[in-house]
């Protein structure tokens, strides 16, 4: 390629690596033309060995089919690209064994940093710390693990959105939650219970419906609720996919939302406003969180950081509020 460009190998290296020495524009153009002609691609392994960096981050998530996780992953990828980095995605499919395999695979590739949301908030910190790889946890985990944490207070968010639901005067409130063994389920249940207590309402165990965080999970939970024969007047649903699946089951049985059963949900995405009815939900500021996650990952020094973001309540029609104009 240097021969085609009519220059030295060193000059080609300066152009490819954008330095360390400046190259005249005419010479730079000849080198770029030669790259196009030859189809040259830099050897990333050789560059990593020489520079000590692979220009890659790893991202491990519980399940990329979750719309919220997908939206957060997209924001993280965009932020990484803006920093000249490539993001390698690992989808654990809600499986702890697969999560460990993904971590081992990514760490063996000498990634420059890891962004990690564990399946059940019991992360494999020992693997990460043994590798010396910088890491940011994207969920609430035990601060005693001595690792960077970026999170939203899920209990407070569940409390706020349930309180908004109950402010309409509903006296019978249930919940479609996640699997009971999951720590994020326990946080969201706690927020729901706190709101019930403050409104003087009785928790009814028969109106607690554990389900997977999926469309099918919400659909099946609603079917079980219908089979039980007595519906609550209102529901807190612990993620957006569950809410959409639930509404489908209710529609099949001619039950109108919110006229007959009002609901709110957790971790809404952009599609919440486009659903019919539009969903009242809690949103997380994924763009701002992505920026902070990358900032924490690149922060110098040995001290760990804890960064907590505020959620926001987004009012839709599903809770019984008056319809708002479509965005």
N, C-alpha and C positions, 0 to 999 in steps of 0.2 A: 504494500500500500504506500509506503514511503517513496518507493521508486515511481509509482504512478503519479503521486502528488508532486514529485520533483523536489523532495525535501528530506530531512533526516528523520530517523526513527524517534529521536527525542522530541522534535517539533510535533510529530503526529501524537505523541503521548501528551504533550501540552494541550493540544486541541481536545483530545478525547477526555482528558481529566480536568479540563478547564483550568489549567495551571500546571505547575506553580509559576511559570513565566509567561508573559504576554506574547501573543502571536499576531503579526500584521494581518489585517482583514483579508487581503488578497491571498495570502498564504493559507489562512484559515479556510477560506472558501475552496481552495484547491484540495485541501485535506478532506473536507466534508464531501466534495464531489467524488474523491477517490473511495471514501467509505461507501457511498451509494453504489458506485460501480462494482466494488468487490463484495458488497454485502457483509462487511466486517461487523462483528459483534464483540464487545470487550469480554474477556474471560473473567466472570464475576468471582470465581474462586481465587484466581491469581490476585485480583485486585483486593479481595478480602484479606488474603495472607499478607499482602504488602502494606495495606492501610490499617489493619487491625479492626476493621468494621465491615459488616456484610450489607449495610444499608437496608436491613430488614427488621421488622417487628413481628412478633407473634401475637395473635389474638385467639383466645380460647373461650368459647361461649357454650352455654348449656344446650341450646337448640335454636338454630338460625331460622327455623320456620316460624318462630314467635315474632310477630310483626314489630314489637318494641325492640327486641334484641337486634333484628335486622336493621331497623332505622338507626340504632346506636352504632352498630358495626359499620354502616355506611358513613356515618359522620366521622368515625375514627379513621376509616380508610382515607377519606378526603383530607383529613388533617395530616395524616402521615404523608400522603402524596405532596401536600403543600410544603412539607419539610424535606422533600426529596427522598422519602423512604418508601419501601414496599411493605404492605401488610399481608402476612400469611395467615389465613383463617383456619382455625380448627373447630369443627362442630362436634360436640360430644354426644349429641342425640340423647340427652338426659341420662347418659350412662357413665357411672363413675369409672369403670374399667377403661372405657374408651377415652375418657378425659385424661387419665394417667398416660395412656399410650400417646396421645397427642402431645402432651407436655414433653415427654421424653424425646419424641421426634423433633419437635421444634427446638428444644434446648440443644440437641445434638447438631443442629444446623448453625449453631453459634449466632443466633439472633441477637440483635443489639438491645432488645428490651421485650418485655412480655406484658400484655394487657389481659386480664384474667377474670372471668366471671364463672365461679365454680357451680357445679350442678346443685349442691345442697349446702353451700357455705362451709364446707369442710375441705378447704383447698389443700393441695399437695405442696405445702410451703417448703418442706424439707428438700424436695427435688430442686426447687427453684433456688433456694439459698445455697445449696451445695454447688450449683453451677455458677454462682456469682452474677447471674443475669438480673439487671434491674427489672422490677416488676411493680405494677399498680393493680390492686384488686378493684374490680368494678362493682362492688356490692358490699353489704355490711358483713364483716367478719370480726372475729375477736381481735381488738386492738393489741392484745398481748402477743400476737404473732409477730410483731415487730416488722411490719410491711406497710408500704404505702396503700392507703385506702381512699377511694372516691365513692361517695354514696349519697342516696336520698333517704330520709327518715321515712320508711315505709309505714310504720305504725301511725305516725302523725298524718301522713297522706291519706291512709285508709280512714282515719278518724274524721278528717275534714270532709271527704267526699260523702261519707255516711251521714255526717251531721247535716250536710246540705240536703240530702235525701229526706231525712227525718224532719227537717224544717218545714216540709210541706204538710205535716200533720199526720203522716201515716203512723198507725199504731201497731202494725204487725210487720216485722222486718226479718228477712232471712239473708243467707249468704251462700253463694257458690264460691268456694275457696279452692286452693290448690291441694295437692296431696298433703295429708296432715303431718307427715314426717318432715316436710320441707320447712326450713327455718323462715323463709319469706312468707309461707302460708301462716305461720304462727304470728308473725308481725302484723299481717293484714287482719287476721282474726282478732288480735288484741285491739287494733284500732276500731274495728267494728263494734266490739264489745264495750269499749270505752264510750262510744257515741250512744249505744243503747242505754247504758247506765245514766248518762247525763240527761237523756230524754225520759227517764223513768220507765223504760220498756223492759219487758222480761225476755231473756234469751230462751229460745225454744230449740232444744237439740234436734228435733225433727225437721227444722228448717236450716240446718247446716248441711250442705251438700259438697263433699270433697270431690274434686275432679281434676283431670290433667289440664294443663294450661293450653288447651287447644280448642278449635271449633267443635270437634266431636265431643270433647269433655263437657263444654257448656251445653251442647245439644242433649247429651245423655243425662246430665244433671237435671235439666228442665223436664225431661221425660219422666224421670224418677219422681220429681216433685209433683207432676200431674197425676201420676199413678197413685200417689199418697192421698189424693182426693181433696186436700185443703191447701190452698195457695196462700202465701203471705201477700200482703198488699204491696210490699216493696222489697227490693233485693239489692244488696251490694255484691257485685261480681268482681272477682279479683284479677281478671285481666280482660283485655279487649276481645280477644278471640273467643273466650268463653261467653262473653256478652252477646256476640253476634250469633254463635251457635244456639244460645238460649232463646234469643228472639225468633230464630227460625222454628224451633220446636213450639213456641207459644203461638206463632202465626198458623202453624199447621192445625192447632186446636182452637183457632178463632179467638185467641186471647190478645187483646190490643195493649200495646205499650205506648204511652203510660196510663191510658184510661182505666185499664183493669189491673195492671201490674206495672208499677214504676220501677226503674232500675238505674243504677250508676255503675261505673266500672273503674278499674285501676289500669295505669300504664297505657293510656290512649295514644294513638298515633294520628297522623294527618287524616286517615280515612274515617276517624270518628265523626268528623263534621259532615261527611258525605253519606253516612249510613242513614237509613230511614227506619225509625226516627233517628235524628242525630243524637250521639251519645254524650251524656254528661260524664266527664271522666277527669282523672288526675293525669297531668302531663309532666314529663321530666324534660329539662332543657338540654337535649342531647348534644346540640352543637357546642354550647358553652362547656358542657361536661367533657366532650371530646378534646377541646382545646386544653382544658386543665389537665386531663389525663396525660397528654403528650408533654406538657410542661413539667408535670411531676416525674415522668419517665426520664426526662433529660436533665433534671435538677442535679447539680453537683453536691457532693458531700455525703456523709453517712447517715444523717438523721432522716427518719421516716416522716411522712406527712399524712395528715388526715384532712380531707376536703369534703365538706358536706354541702350539697346543693338544695335549694328550696324547690319544691314542686309547685305546680300551679293548677288551680281548679278551672276547668273549661266547661262552661255551661252549654248543654244541648237540650234536646226536647225529651229525652227518655225518662227524666226524673219528674216531669210534669210542669216544667217551666214553659212559658209561652214561646212558640217558635220564633227563632231569630232569623234574620236575613242570611242567606247562604253566602259564604265567603267567596 
